[in-house]
Amino acid sequence: MRDDHDEKYWQANIRLVLSLLAVWLLVSFGCGILFVDALDQIRFGGFKLGFWMAQQGSIFVFIALIFVYIRQMDRLDENYRQSSPNEEDDAS
């Protein structure tokens, strides 16, 4: 039963990591390369938005994703700690 609990935890963990990586891919590759021409029609701080996303925006999004990952992992750990089938294993 403990193995099933651990497997669900790791599935949730991998699902979170893959979803955050998808967001990062969309922002860094999509906004910086694929959609740059459309984004360049918009100005942000005096710069074309496509250029800004490629140079600065994707870095800011990556840092924000780190904080999202930390918060979500804290919640995930707390949820799986509360639903742990064997409390004695958590103490060690």
Helices and strands as residue ranges (DSSP letters): H 2-25, I 26-34, H 36-39, E 43-44, E 47-48, H 49-52, I 53-57, H 58-82, H 87-91
